[in-house]
């Protein structure tokens, strides 16, 4: 039976190993860039901004339109007879002539106009001067493309930071699980020793109960860690755009990078000037200035030239004709309204300048804070490593002392708890260091 159980466990281990998907941090970041929905939408926004730019660019070219119309009146719109002539002499002469010769010549006693007709034509209007609105509109569209690209970069930075946090969280949780399993192994050994001592009457059942309770506590902690690993793995798979795999295994380990720390430091002001957020703020200032020029363009003359050519048949006679034209529009009544628009835009420009100055100062503080957190997390990892060594040595000494009868079971269990806490804290500090390192790199690249 034992042999069969061992075989089943080995087969289960092999099956898990075959299904395991081992990923490095770099491969996760690459998958996130290629598969994440947020980045895909950011790329679509860039393409949409480019289409807007192409759309505005068409304003440089002639606007061509074609139109056609036709009508049929139940009664002619204009109908004239000899009796409609006001001059009596002419009316009488025409009446006499029509009476003598009209019917023989097949002439009608009345003349009709606009009974039916068709008109069609093509018109082209070329803007010559529009107060700079077309030029500035195209410049605004170009700023829109650049802003969309910067926002795409910010979305990528945020996604990569989130992906790295999820990745190192899984690494940390697996390390915590390994620590719990290690402590469980120690508790199992201790349980057997205490159970034997209790059976021999060397210790009371209270000591055995304390070990049992600690075993139950470790079992609960293991369940919580396993559930946390499941959630963290699902979050990572969602970020990098792959199906959920419960056997996903991070290939990297938690380690500090001491050789990179001091070489990364940059002055806060210098770092802020190179940040994507600063470039977006600069674009916003330029956009507000272009909007001001667009408003001024509303008050300037608008000049267009054009040509038209068409066909007409209004008097039951085919006619082809063309014409050239020029229009000059000078808005006069809008000057008062535009002056208020300019004042409003000036206030918006001042608001944008104030926001830029305020956010620049905040980004400098944010960069300095990120550097402080990086230094602190690095030193915390060094201290935590020493604490782990101390806690491990203390646990070993306590175990020997307990076996020698120098300390109680409670003291030994407390030493094991302190060891586990030291290891967990060390892993947490290492994750904080990795995240702080990534964040500072993004702020200072």
C-alpha positions in Angstrom: 0.0 0.0 0.0 2.8 2.4 0.9 4.5 1.6 -2.4 1.3 2.3 -4.4 0.9 5.6 -2.5 4.4 6.7 -3.3 3.9 5.8 -7.0 0.6 7.9 -7.1 2.4 10.9 -5.5 5.3 10.6 -8.0 2.8 10.5 -11.0 0.9 13.5 -9.6 4.2 15.4 -9.3 5.2 14.6 -12.8 1.8 15.7 -14.1 2.1 19.0 -12.4 5.6 19.5 -13.7 4.4 18.8 -17.3 1.6 21.4 -16.9 3.8 24.0 -15.3 4.4 27.1 -17.2 7.6 28.8 -16.2 7.9 32.5 -17.1 10.6 35.1 -16.4 9.8 38.7 -15.5 11.0 39.9 -18.9 8.8 37.4 -20.8 5.8 38.6 -18.7 6.5 42.2 -19.5 6.8 41.3 -23.2 3.5 39.5 -23.1 1.9 42.4 -21.4 3.0 44.8 -24.1 1.6 42.6 -26.8 -1.6 41.2 -25.3 -3.0 43.7 -22.7 -6.3 45.3 -23.6 -5.5 48.6 -22.0 -2.4 49.0 -24.2 -4.4 47.9 -27.3 -6.9 50.6 -26.6 -4.2 53.2 -26.1 -2.8 52.2 -29.5 -6.2 52.6 -31.1 -6.4 56.1 -29.6 -3.1 57.0 -31.3 -4.5 55.7 -34.6 -7.7 57.7 -34.1 -5.7 60.9 -33.4 -3.8 60.3 -36.7 -7.0 60.0 -38.6 -8.2 63.3 -37.1 -4.9 64.8 -38.3 -5.6 63.5 -41.8 -9.1 64.7 -41.6 -8.0 68.3 -40.7 -5.3 68.2 -43.4 -8.1 68.0 -46.1 -9.1 71.6 -45.2 -6.1 72.8 -47.3 -7.7 71.4 -50.5 -10.6 72.7 -52.5 -14.1 71.7 -51.3 -15.8 70.2 -54.3 -19.6 69.7 -54.3 -22.0 68.5 -57.0 -25.7 69.2 -57.0 -28.7 68.7 -59.3 -32.4 69.7 -59.2 -35.4 69.2 -61.3 -39.0 70.3 -61.2 -42.4 69.8 -63.0 -45.2 72.3 -62.4 -48.9 71.3 -62.8 -49.4 74.7 -64.3 -46.7 76.8 -65.9 -45.2 79.3 -63.4 -45.3 82.0 -66.1 -48.0 82.2 -68.8 -48.4 85.1 -71.2 -51.1 85.8 -73.9 -51.7 88.7 -76.3 -54.3 90.1 -73.9 -51.6 90.5 -71.3 -49.8 93.2 -73.3 -50.5 96.6 -71.8 -50.0 98.7 -75.0 -53.3 98.7 -76.9 -51.8 99.4 -80.3 -49.4 96.5 -80.1 -52.0 94.3 -78.6 -54.4 95.0 -81.4 -51.7 94.5 -84.1 -50.7 91.2 -82.7 -54.3 90.0 -82.4 -54.9 90.8 -86.0 -51.7 89.1 -87.2 -52.5 86.0 -85.1 -56.0 85.9 -86.5 -54.7 86.0 -90.1 -51.7 83.8 -89.9 -51.4 82.2 -86.4 -53.3 79.1 -86.9 -51.9 78.4 -90.3 -48.4 78.7 -88.9 -49.3 76.4 -85.9 -48.6 79.1 -83.3 -50.2 78.9 -79.8 -52.2 81.9 -78.5 -50.2 81.9 -75.3 -46.6 81.5 -74.3 -45.6 79.5 -71.2 -42.3 79.5 -69.2 -40.9 77.4 -66.3 -43.3 74.5 -66.8 -40.5 71.9 -66.2 -36.8 72.0 -66.0 -33.5 70.5 -64.8 -30.3 72.1 -63.4 -27.0 70.3 -62.4 -23.6 71.6 -61.7 -20.2 71.1 -60.0 -18.7 73.8 -57.7 -15.2 73.9 -56.2 -14.2 76.4 -53.5 -10.5 76.9 -52.6 -9.7 78.6 -49.2 -7.1 81.3 -49.7 -7.0 82.8 -46.3 -9.1 81.7 -43.3 -7.4 83.8 -40.6 -4.9 81.1 -39.9 -7.6 78.6 -38.6 -6.6 75.9 -41.1 -2.9 76.1 -40.3 -3.5 76.2 -36.5 -6.1 73.5 -36.7 -3.5 71.2 -38.3 -1.0 72.1 -35.7 -3.6 71.2 -33.0 -4.2 67.9 -34.7 -0.5 67.1 -34.6 -0.4 67.9 -30.9 -3.3 65.5 -30.5 -1.2 62.7 -32.1 1.7 63.5 -29.8 -0.5 63.6 -26.7 -2.0 60.3 -27.6 1.5 58.7 -28.0 2.6 60.1 -24.6 -0.6 58.8 -23.0 0.1 55.4 -24.6 3.6 55.5 -22.9 2.1 56.3 -19.5 -0.4 53.5 -19.9 2.5 51.1 -20.7 4.5 52.3 -17.7 1.5 51.8 -15.4 0.8 48.3 -16.9 4.5 47.2 -16.6 4.6 48.3 -13.0 1.4 46.5 -12.2 2.7 43.4 -14.0 6.0 43.5 -12.1 4.1 43.9 -8.7 1.9 40.9 -9.5 4.9 38.8 -10.6 7.0 39.5 -7.5 3.9 39.0 -5.3 3.6 35.5 -6.6 7.3 34.9 -6.0 6.9 36.2 -2.4 3.8 34.1 -1.7 5.6 31.0 -3.0 8.5 31.8 -0.7 6.1 32.2 2.2 4.5 28.9 1.4 8.0 27.3 1.3 8.6 28.8 4.8 5.3 27.5 6.1 6.1 24.0 4.7 9.5 24.2 6.4 8.0 25.1 9.7 5.4 22.4 9.3 8.2 19.9 8.8 9.8 21.1 12.0 6.4 20.9 13.8 5.8 17.4 12.6 9.2 16.3 14.0 8.6 18.2 17.2 5.1 16.6 17.5 6.6 13.1 17.3 9.2 13.9 19.9 6.6 15.5 22.2 4.1 12.7 21.7 6.8 10.2 22.7 7.8 12.2 25.7 4.2 12.6 26.7 3.6 8.9 26.4 6.6 8.3 28.6 5.2 10.7 31.2 8.1 13.2 30.8 5.8 16.1 29.9 2.2 17.0 30.2 -0.4 16.8 27.5 -0.6 20.6 27.5 2.7 20.7 25.6 1.4 18.2 23.1 -1.8 20.4 22.7 0.3 23.5 22.1 2.2 21.8 19.2 -1.1 20.5 17.8 -2.6 24.0 17.9 0.5 25.5 16.2 0.2 22.8 13.5 -3.5 23.8 12.9 -2.4 27.4 12.7 0.2 26.6 10.1 -2.4 24.6 8.1 -4.7 27.6 8.1 -1.8 29.9 7.0 -0.9 27.5 4.2 -4.5 27.6 3.0 -4.6 31.4 3.0 -1.3 31.6 1.1 -2.5 29.1 -1.5 -5.6 31.1 -2.1 -3.5 34.3 -2.4 -1.3 32.6 -4.9 -4.3 31.6 -7.0 -5.7 35.2 -7.0 -2.2 36.7 -7.8 -1.7 34.3 -10.6 -5.1 35.1 -12.1 -4.3 38.8 -11.9 -0.9 38.3 -13.6 -2.4 36.2 -16.4 -5.1 38.8 -17.0 -2.4 41.5 -17.2 -0.2 39.7 -19.7 -3.2 38.4 -21.7 -2.8 34.6 -21.4 -5.3 32.0 -20.1 -5.2 31.3 -16.4 -2.7 28.6 -15.6 -2.7 27.5 -11.9 0.8 26.0 -12.4 2.4 29.2 -13.6 5.9 29.3 -12.1 8.0 32.5 -11.9 11.5 31.7 -12.9 13.1 34.7 -11.1 14.0 34.9 -7.5 14.0 37.8 -5.0 17.4 39.4 -4.9 18.7 42.9 -4.4 20.8 44.6 -7.1 23.4 46.4 -5.1 25.6 47.3 -8.0 22.8 49.4 -9.6 21.5 51.4 -6.7 23.9 54.5 -6.6 24.4 54.6 -10.4 20.6 55.2 -10.9 20.4 58.4 -8.8 19.5 61.6 -10.7 18.7 65.1 -9.6 14.9 65.5 -9.2 14.7 68.6 -11.4 16.6 67.0 -14.2 14.5 63.8 -14.0 11.2 65.7 -14.0 12.2 67.5 -17.3 12.5 64.2 -19.0 9.3 62.6 -17.8 6.4 61.9 -20.1 4.0 63.8 -17.8 6.2 67.0 -18.3 6.0 66.6 -22.1 2.2 66.3 -21.8 2.0 69.5 -19.8 4.2 71.3 -22.4 1.8 70.1 -25.1 -1.1 71.4 -23.2 0.5 74.9 -23.0 1.1 74.8 -26.8 -2.5 73.7 -27.4 -3.9 76.6 -25.4 -1.8 79.0 -27.4 -3.0 77.6 -30.7 -6.6 77.8 -29.4 -6.0 81.5 -28.8 -4.8 82.0 -32.4 -7.9 80.1 -33.6 -10.1 82.6 -31.8 -8.2 85.5 -33.4 -8.7 83.9 -36.7 -12.5 84.1 -36.3 -12.2 88.0 -36.5 -10.0 88.1 -39.6 -11.3 88.1 -43.2 -12.0 84.8 -44.9 -11.1 84.7 -48.6 -12.2 81.9 -50.9 -12.0 81.5 -54.7 -13.9 79.0 -56.7 -15.4 77.9 -60.0 -18.6 76.3 -61.1 -19.8 74.6 -64.2 -23.2 73.2 -65.0 -26.1 72.3 -67.2 -29.6 73.9 -67.2 -32.9 73.3 -69.0 -35.3 75.8 -67.4 -36.7 77.3 -70.6 -36.9 73.9 -72.4 -33.5 74.7 -73.9 -30.2 72.9 -73.1 -27.7 75.3 -71.7 -24.1 74.7 -70.5 -22.3 77.5 -68.7 -19.6 78.1 -66.1 -18.4 80.9 -63.8 -15.5 81.8 -61.5 -16.1 83.6 -58.2 -14.3 85.0 -55.1 -15.8 85.6 -51.7 -14.4 87.8 -48.9 -16.2 87.6 -45.5 -15.3 90.1 -42.8 -17.1 89.3 -39.5 -17.9 92.6 -37.8 -20.7 91.9 -35.3 -18.6 89.1 -33.8 -15.8 91.3 -32.6 -17.4 92.0 -29.3 -18.1 88.3 -28.7 -14.6 87.3 -29.8 -13.0 89.8 -27.4 -14.6 88.0 -24.5 -13.5 84.7 -25.9 -10.0 85.9 -26.0 -10.2 87.0 -22.4 -11.6 83.6 -21.4 -8.8 81.9 -23.3 -6.2 84.0 -21.6 -7.5 82.9 -18.3 -7.4 79.3 -19.4 -3.8 79.8 -20.5 -2.9 81.2 -17.1 -4.7 78.2 -15.4 -2.7 75.8 -17.6 0.6 77.6 -16.6 -0.3 77.4 -13.0 -1.2 73.7 -13.2 2.1 73.0 -15.0 4.2 74.7 -12.4 2.3 73.0 -9.5 2.5 69.6 -11.1 6.2 70.0 -11.9 6.9 70.8 -8.3 4.8 67.8 -7.2 6.7 65.5 -9.6 10.0 66.7 -8.2 8.7 65.7 -4.7 7.5 62.4 -6.1 10.8 61.7 -7.7 12.7 62.5 -4.5 10.2 60.4 -2.5 10.8 57.5 -4.9 14.5 57.7 -4.4 14.1 57.8 -0.6 11.8 54.7 -0.8 14.4 52.9 -2.9 17.2 53.6 -0.5 15.0 52.6 2.5 13.8 49.4 1.0 17.4 48.5 0.0 18.7 49.0 3.6 15.6 47.2 4.9 16.5 44.1 2.9 20.0 44.1 4.3 18.7 44.3 7.9 16.0 41.7 7.2 18.7 39.3 5.9 20.5 39.7 9.1 17.3 39.2 11.1 16.6 35.9 9.2 20.1 34.6 10.0 19.6 35.6 13.7 16.1 34.0 13.8 17.4 30.8 12.2 20.3 30.5 14.7 17.9 31.3 17.6 15.5 28.6 16.5 18.4 26.0 16.3 19.6 27.0 19.7 16.1 26.8 21.2 15.6 23.4 19.6 18.8 22.1 21.3 17.9 23.7 24.6 14.4 22.2 24.5 15.8 18.7 23.8 18.1 19.3 26.7 15.2 20.3 28.9 16.4 23.9 29.4 13.4 25.7 27.9 9.7 25.1 27.6 7.8 24.0 24.4 6.2 27.5 24.3 9.6 29.1 23.9 10.6 26.8 21.1 7.3 27.4 19.3 7.8 31.2 19.7 11.3 30.8 18.2 9.8 29.1 15.2 7.2 31.8 14.8 9.9 34.5 15.0 11.8 32.7 12.3 8.8 32.5 10.0 8.0 36.2 10.6 11.6 37.2 9.8 11.6 35.2 6.5 8.2 36.7 5.5 9.3 40.2 6.3 12.5 39.7 4.4 10.5 38.7 1.3 8.2 41.6 1.7 11.1 44.0 1.8 12.7 42.5 -1.3 9.4 42.9 -3.2 9.2 46.5 -2.0 12.8 47.0 -3.3 12.0 45.6 -6.7 8.9 47.7 -7.1 10.7 50.8 -5.9 13.5 50.1 -8.3 11.1 49.8 -11.3 9.2 53.0 -10.3 12.3 55.1 -9.9 13.6 53.9 -13.2 10.4 55.0 -14.9 10.7 58.4 -13.2 14.3 59.0 -14.2 14.7 57.4 -17.6 
